[in-house]
Amino acid sequence: MPVLSPSSSTFFIFTCFFIIFFVTINSTNATRRPRQISVNYYAKSCPQVEQLIGSITSQQFKEAPVSAPATIRLFFHDCFVEGCDASILVETKPGSRILAEKDAEENKDLRTEGFDTITRAKTLVESKCPGIVSCADVLAIAARDFIHLAGGPYYPVKKGRWDGKISMASRVAYNLPYANSSVDQQIKLFSSKGLTIQDLVVLSGAHTIGFAHCKNFLDRLYNYKGTKQADPSIDPRLLKALKMSCPQVGGNVDIVAPFDVTTPFVFDHAYYGNLQSKLGLLSSDQALFLDPRTKPIVQSFGQDKAKFFQAFSAAMDKMGSIGVKRGRRHGEKRKVCSMHL
């Protein structure tokens, strides 16, 4: 065995110390780093979380079927503003001049059934696993449950999101698509969230269930793009029916029409067939069949339900990962979803 000189001995000791120090620091960082979202995130801390939420969603679906599209839409609006962090659920503090997301003009049509579902599910989960499961994860699981209950695909939901600390109405408008958004505008918005053109067409397929108020498509019926004429891309029979329900002036503001006129309560691929038959309700939907970048995707899903379901499951997983918060530095675990800690 060679004898180390004083200088080499010092170098050897220093090197060993540096390696030990480096490994210690990295292992400490590894333990402090929040876990990534995963399907089995609550396997030990709250293994029954999906069953608990499922008991609420199945009951809600029987009692108020509109809870399905309401909750799915809630999840979309949550993820597109500040990421999937349940910021949409926070209520504005009494007397505050800063409105929460929920009170933004663009969110005023969100139905109470969606919020009620999450409140009931979170209350049950808290009673069994206090302080463990985030509101953001409850919302993600509930949305998946309703998709499946309505006839759509069942897909595994990754969990481990923390709830966001910020909820501001001022951040909503430029982060959501509109009923009259062009395909260019929709592609740009989805791209800013890390979503592709196919993701845009796939996720728009959620309009296979749900309803829209007359104000969202009134211009299509009476003054399309300032022409004082109806949108030529609407089937005449649908146009007539919509005009009966939604007069140009003086109509009932509570009247709604189904996104999918053929199977409005079933999660299927009929939405895409409707677009090909000029039966899309919103201008932003019908435009997907008129644009050469999106038309082939619409046609493909219209022909193949299984292909749509598979693509929709993947797109929901992708959307559910937008802007996820992890750890106390960036997030919180709210006990009551409508109130910051």
C-alpha positions as CSV (number, residue, x, y, z in Angstrom):
1,M,0.0,0.0,0.0
2,P,1.6,3.3,-1.0
3,V,2.3,5.9,1.6
4,L,0.6,9.3,1.2
5,S,2.6,12.4,1.4
6,P,1.3,15.2,3.6
7,S,0.1,17.1,0.6
8,S,-1.6,14.2,-1.0
9,S,-3.0,13.1,2.4
10,T,-4.5,16.6,2.8
11,F,-6.0,16.4,-0.7
12,F,-7.4,13.0,0.0
13,I,-9.1,14.1,3.2
14,F,-10.4,17.3,1.6
15,T,-11.8,15.3,-1.4
16,C,-13.6,12.8,0.9
17,F,-15.0,15.7,3.0
18,F,-16.3,17.4,-0.2
19,I,-17.9,14.2,-1.5
20,I,-19.6,13.6,1.9
21,F,-20.7,17.3,2.0
22,F,-22.0,17.2,-1.6
23,V,-24.0,14.0,-1.1
24,T,-25.4,15.3,2.2
25,I,-26.6,18.5,0.6
26,N,-28.1,16.7,-2.3
27,S,-29.9,14.1,-0.2
28,T,-31.2,17.0,2.0
29,N,-32.5,18.8,-1.1
30,A,-34.1,15.5,-2.3
31,T,-36.0,15.1,0.9
32,R,-37.1,18.7,0.9
33,R,-38.2,18.7,-2.7
34,P,-42.0,18.3,-2.9
35,R,-43.1,15.0,-4.5
36,Q,-44.2,15.1,-8.1
37,I,-47.9,14.5,-8.9
38,S,-48.6,10.8,-9.3
39,V,-51.6,8.5,-9.4
40,N,-50.6,6.9,-6.0
41,Y,-49.7,10.2,-4.2
42,Y,-52.2,9.5,-1.4
43,A,-51.7,5.7,-1.3
44,K,-50.5,5.8,2.3
45,S,-51.9,9.1,3.7
46,C,-55.5,8.8,2.3
47,P,-55.9,5.6,0.3
48,Q,-59.7,5.9,0.2
49,V,-59.7,9.4,-1.3
50,E,-61.1,8.4,-4.7
51,Q,-63.9,6.2,-3.2
52,L,-64.9,9.1,-0.9
53,I,-65.1,11.6,-3.7
54,G,-66.8,9.0,-5.9
55,S,-69.6,8.5,-3.3
56,I,-70.4,12.3,-3.6
57,T,-70.1,12.6,-7.4
58,S,-72.4,9.6,-8.0
59,Q,-75.0,10.9,-5.7
60,Q,-74.8,14.4,-7.2
61,F,-75.1,13.0,-10.7
62,K,-78.3,11.3,-9.7
63,E,-79.8,14.2,-7.9
64,A,-78.6,17.0,-10.2
65,P,-77.2,15.7,-13.6
66,V,-76.1,19.3,-14.5
67,S,-73.4,18.9,-11.8
68,A,-71.4,16.9,-14.5
69,P,-70.9,19.7,-17.0
70,A,-70.7,22.3,-14.2
71,T,-67.8,20.6,-12.5
72,I,-66.0,19.7,-15.7
73,R,-66.2,23.4,-16.8
74,L,-65.0,24.4,-13.3
75,F,-61.9,22.3,-13.8
76,F,-61.2,23.9,-17.2
77,H,-61.6,27.4,-15.8
78,D,-59.4,26.6,-12.9
79,C,-56.5,25.1,-14.9
80,F,-56.4,27.9,-17.5
81,V,-56.1,30.7,-14.9
82,E,-53.1,30.3,-12.5
83,G,-52.9,26.6,-13.2
84,C,-54.8,23.7,-11.6
85,D,-54.7,25.0,-8.1
86,A,-58.4,25.4,-7.0
87,S,-58.0,29.2,-7.2
88,I,-61.4,29.3,-8.9
89,L,-63.0,28.1,-5.7
90,V,-61.9,31.0,-3.5
91,E,-64.5,33.6,-2.5
92,T,-63.8,37.3,-2.4
93,K,-63.2,38.5,1.2
94,P,-66.1,40.6,2.5
95,G,-65.3,44.3,2.0
96,S,-62.3,43.6,-0.2
97,R,-61.8,45.7,-3.4
98,I,-59.8,42.8,-5.0
99,L,-62.2,40.3,-6.5
100,A,-61.4,36.6,-6.5
101,E,-61.5,34.6,-9.8
102,K,-64.9,33.3,-9.0
103,D,-66.3,36.8,-9.3
104,A,-64.8,37.7,-12.6
105,E,-67.4,38.5,-15.3
106,E,-66.2,35.5,-17.3
107,N,-67.0,33.2,-14.4
108,K,-70.4,34.5,-13.4
109,D,-72.2,31.8,-15.5
110,L,-70.5,29.0,-13.6
111,R,-73.2,27.0,-12.0
112,T,-73.5,26.5,-8.3
113,E,-73.8,22.7,-8.7
114,G,-70.1,22.5,-9.5
115,F,-69.0,24.4,-6.5
116,D,-71.5,22.5,-4.3
117,T,-70.1,19.2,-5.4
118,I,-66.5,20.2,-4.5
119,T,-67.7,21.5,-1.1
120,R,-69.5,18.3,-0.3
121,A,-66.6,16.1,-1.5
122,K,-64.0,18.1,0.4
123,T,-66.0,18.1,3.6
124,L,-66.2,14.3,3.5
125,V,-62.5,13.8,2.6
126,E,-61.5,16.2,5.5
127,S,-63.6,14.1,8.0
128,K,-61.6,11.0,7.1
129,C,-58.2,12.5,6.1
130,P,-57.9,15.9,7.7
131,G,-55.4,18.3,6.2
132,I,-54.1,15.8,3.6
133,V,-55.9,16.2,0.3
134,S,-55.9,19.5,-1.6
135,C,-59.0,21.1,-3.0
136,A,-57.2,21.1,-6.4
137,D,-57.0,17.3,-6.3
138,V,-60.6,17.0,-5.2
139,L,-61.7,19.0,-8.2
140,A,-59.5,17.0,-10.7
141,I,-60.9,13.7,-9.4
142,A,-64.5,14.9,-9.4
143,A,-64.2,16.2,-13.0
144,R,-62.9,12.8,-14.1
145,D,-65.7,11.0,-12.2
146,F,-68.4,13.1,-13.9
147,I,-66.9,12.5,-17.4
148,H,-67.2,8.8,-16.7
149,L,-70.6,8.9,-15.1
150,A,-71.9,10.7,-18.2
151,G,-70.6,8.0,-20.5
152,G,-67.1,9.1,-21.1
153,P,-63.7,7.5,-20.5
154,Y,-62.4,6.6,-17.0
155,Y,-58.7,7.6,-16.7
156,P,-56.3,7.6,-13.8
157,V,-55.9,11.0,-12.1
158,K,-52.4,12.2,-11.0
159,K,-52.5,13.7,-7.5
160,G,-50.3,15.8,-5.3
161,R,-51.4,19.4,-6.4
162,W,-51.3,22.0,-3.7
163,D,-53.9,24.8,-3.6
164,G,-52.9,28.2,-4.9
165,K,-52.3,31.2,-2.7
166,I,-53.5,33.7,-5.4
167,S,-57.0,34.2,-6.8
168,M,-57.6,37.4,-8.7
169,A,-60.5,38.2,-11.1
170,S,-58.2,40.6,-13.0
171,R,-56.2,37.5,-14.3
172,V,-59.2,35.7,-15.8
173,A,-60.2,37.5,-19.0
174,Y,-57.0,37.0,-21.0
175,N,-56.6,33.4,-19.9
176,L,-59.9,31.9,-21.1
177,P,-61.3,31.2,-24.6
178,Y,-64.5,33.1,-25.6
179,A,-67.6,31.9,-27.4
180,N,-66.6,33.9,-30.5
181,S,-62.8,33.3,-30.4
182,S,-61.3,32.6,-33.7
183,V,-59.2,29.4,-34.3
184,D,-56.1,31.6,-34.3
185,Q,-57.0,33.0,-30.9
186,Q,-57.7,29.6,-29.5
187,I,-54.5,28.1,-30.8
188,K,-52.5,31.0,-29.3
189,L,-54.2,30.6,-25.9
190,F,-53.8,26.8,-25.8
191,S,-50.2,27.1,-26.9
192,S,-49.5,29.5,-24.0
193,K,-50.6,26.6,-21.7
194,G,-48.4,24.1,-23.4
195,L,-51.2,22.5,-25.3
196,T,-51.2,21.6,-29.0
197,I,-53.7,22.1,-31.8
198,Q,-54.9,18.5,-31.3
199,D,-55.3,19.2,-27.5
200,L,-57.5,22.2,-28.5
201,V,-59.8,20.1,-30.6
202,V,-59.9,17.2,-28.1
203,L,-60.7,19.3,-25.1
204,S,-63.3,21.3,-27.0
205,G,-65.0,17.9,-27.2
206,A,-66.1,18.4,-23.6
207,H,-68.9,20.4,-25.2
208,T,-70.5,17.1,-25.9
209,I,-72.4,17.8,-22.7
210,G,-73.5,21.1,-21.1
211,F,-75.3,24.2,-22.0
212,A,-74.7,27.9,-22.9
213,H,-76.8,31.0,-22.3
214,C,-78.3,32.8,-25.3
215,K,-75.9,35.8,-24.9
216,N,-73.0,33.5,-25.9
217,F,-74.3,32.9,-29.4
218,L,-76.9,35.7,-30.0
219,D,-74.7,37.5,-32.6
220,R,-74.5,34.3,-34.7
221,L,-78.3,34.4,-35.0
222,Y,-78.9,38.0,-35.8
223,N,-75.7,40.0,-36.5
224,Y,-72.8,37.7,-37.4
225,K,-69.6,39.8,-37.7
226,G,-71.7,43.0,-38.0
227,T,-73.6,41.8,-41.2
228,K,-77.0,42.0,-39.6
229,Q,-77.5,38.5,-40.9
230,A,-77.2,35.0,-39.4
231,D,-74.0,33.0,-39.5
232,P,-74.2,31.1,-42.8
233,S,-72.5,28.1,-41.1
234,I,-75.5,27.3,-38.9
235,D,-78.0,24.7,-40.1
236,P,-81.3,26.5,-41.0
237,R,-83.3,24.2,-38.7
238,L,-81.0,24.8,-35.7
239,L,-81.1,28.6,-36.5
240,K,-84.9,28.6,-36.4
241,A,-85.0,26.7,-33.1
242,L,-82.4,28.9,-31.5
243,K,-84.2,32.1,-32.6
244,M,-87.4,30.8,-31.0
245,S,-85.6,30.3,-27.7
246,C,-83.4,33.4,-27.9
247,P,-85.1,36.5,-29.4
248,Q,-82.9,39.3,-30.4
249,V,-84.2,41.6,-27.6
250,G,-86.2,41.1,-24.5
251,G,-85.5,37.4,-24.1
252,N,-85.2,35.5,-20.8
253,V,-81.5,35.7,-19.7
254,D,-81.8,32.3,-18.0
255,I,-82.6,30.4,-21.1
256,V,-79.9,28.0,-22.2
257,A,-79.3,25.8,-25.2
258,P,-77.3,22.5,-25.3
259,F,-73.8,22.4,-26.9
260,D,-74.7,19.0,-28.4
261,V,-78.2,19.1,-29.8
262,T,-78.3,15.3,-30.6
263,T,-77.2,13.7,-27.3
264,P,-77.0,16.7,-24.8
265,F,-76.7,14.5,-21.6
266,V,-74.3,11.9,-22.9
267,F,-70.5,12.2,-23.0
268,D,-69.8,10.8,-26.5
269,H,-68.2,11.9,-29.8
270,A,-71.4,13.3,-31.3
271,Y,-70.0,16.9,-30.9
272,Y,-67.7,16.3,-33.8
273,G,-70.4,14.9,-36.1
274,N,-72.5,17.9,-35.2
275,L,-69.8,20.3,-36.3
276,Q,-69.7,18.6,-39.7
277,S,-73.5,19.0,-40.0
278,K,-73.4,22.7,-39.1
279,L,-74.9,22.0,-35.7
280,G,-72.2,23.6,-33.5
281,L,-73.7,26.0,-31.0
282,L,-70.8,28.4,-30.5
283,S,-68.9,30.2,-33.2
284,S,-65.7,29.1,-31.6
285,D,-66.8,25.4,-31.9
286,Q,-68.1,25.6,-35.4
287,A,-64.9,27.3,-36.5
288,L,-62.9,24.2,-35.7
289,F,-64.6,22.5,-38.7
290,L,-64.0,25.4,-41.0
291,D,-60.3,25.8,-40.4
292,P,-57.9,23.5,-42.4
293,R,-55.7,23.1,-39.4
294,T,-58.4,21.6,-37.2
295,K,-60.9,20.2,-39.7
296,P,-59.1,16.8,-40.2
297,I,-59.0,16.3,-36.4
298,V,-62.7,17.0,-36.1
299,Q,-63.4,14.5,-38.9
300,S,-61.2,11.9,-37.3
301,F,-62.9,12.0,-33.9
302,G,-66.3,12.2,-35.5
303,Q,-65.6,8.8,-37.1
304,D,-63.9,7.1,-34.1
305,K,-65.3,7.3,-30.6
306,A,-62.6,5.1,-29.1
307,K,-59.9,7.3,-30.6
308,F,-61.6,10.4,-29.1
309,F,-61.8,8.9,-25.7
310,Q,-58.2,7.8,-25.7
311,A,-57.1,11.3,-26.8
312,F,-59.4,13.0,-24.4
313,S,-58.0,11.1,-21.4
314,A,-54.4,12.0,-22.4
315,A,-55.3,15.7,-23.0
316,M,-57.1,15.9,-19.6
317,D,-54.0,14.4,-17.9
318,K,-51.9,17.1,-19.7
319,M,-54.2,19.9,-18.9
320,G,-54.4,18.7,-15.3
321,S,-50.6,19.3,-15.0
322,I,-50.7,23.0,-16.0
323,G,-49.2,25.3,-13.4
324,V,-49.3,22.8,-10.6
325,K,-48.2,24.2,-7.2
326,R,-46.1,22.0,-4.9
327,G,-44.9,22.7,-1.4
328,R,-45.6,25.4,1.2
329,R,-43.5,28.0,-0.6
330,H,-45.9,28.0,-3.6
331,G,-49.1,26.5,-2.2
332,E,-51.4,25.7,0.7
333,K,-53.7,22.9,1.7
334,R,-57.0,24.6,2.4
335,K,-59.4,23.0,4.8
336,V,-62.3,25.0,3.3
337,C,-61.9,25.4,-0.4
338,S,-63.4,28.9,-0.5
339,M,-61.0,30.4,2.0
340,H,-57.3,30.9,1.9
341,L,-55.4,29.7,5.0
